[in-house]
């Protein structure tokens, strides 16, 4: 993705995962700092992830879904995997 004025471009897949992460985190009542701590990243990086401007790797996806008590598909798709 390109950038504008030095800001990184948002990848549509990362933006979708970030939006789902924020939605589930809010629904589960998990605050941003607690989620960042579980992922071993600073809260600022989690804000970037939720905005679609940073990427969650597969290990972080697993940690996030376990912390939120979700199946992995809940962050990567809006359609149930089963």
Secondary structure, DSSP 8 states (H G I E B T S, - for coil): ---BTTB----HHHHHHHHHHHHHHHHHT--HHHHHHHHTS-HHHHHHHHTTSS---HHHHHHHHHHTT--THHHH-SS---
